[in-house]
Amino acid sequence: MEPAIFLYLLLGAIAIGIIIFVKTPAGKRWLDKYS
């Protein structure tokens, strides 16, 4: 597998994880506390 493809997949997975985290109530509380 090409390293660049792996990097894109990794970034995509991280982005999806962040989006899901922000949409959860716990994520919103965490953002309010640290922003």
C-alpha positions as CSV (number, residue, x, y, z in Angstrom):
1,M,0.0,0.0,0.0
2,E,1.2,3.5,-0.9
3,P,2.3,5.5,2.2
4,A,0.3,8.5,0.8
5,I,-2.9,6.5,0.6
6,F,-2.4,5.3,4.1
7,L,-1.9,8.9,5.3
8,Y,-5.1,10.0,3.6
9,L,-7.0,7.2,5.2
10,L,-5.6,8.0,8.6
11,L,-6.5,11.7,8.3
12,G,-10.0,10.7,7.1
13,A,-10.5,8.4,10.1
14,I,-9.3,11.1,12.5
15,A,-11.6,13.7,10.9
16,I,-14.6,11.4,11.2
17,G,-13.7,10.7,14.8
18,I,-13.6,14.4,15.6
19,I,-16.9,15.0,13.9
20,I,-18.6,12.2,15.8
21,F,-17.0,13.4,19.1
22,V,-18.2,17.0,18.6
23,K,-21.7,15.8,17.8
24,T,-22.0,14.0,21.2
25,P,-23.1,15.8,24.4
26,A,-19.8,14.9,26.1
27,G,-17.9,16.4,23.2
28,K,-19.9,19.6,23.4
29,R,-19.2,19.9,27.2
30,W,-15.5,19.3,26.6
31,L,-15.4,22.0,23.9
32,D,-17.3,24.5,26.2
33,K,-14.8,23.8,29.0
34,Y,-11.6,24.2,26.9
35,S,-12.6,26.9,24.4
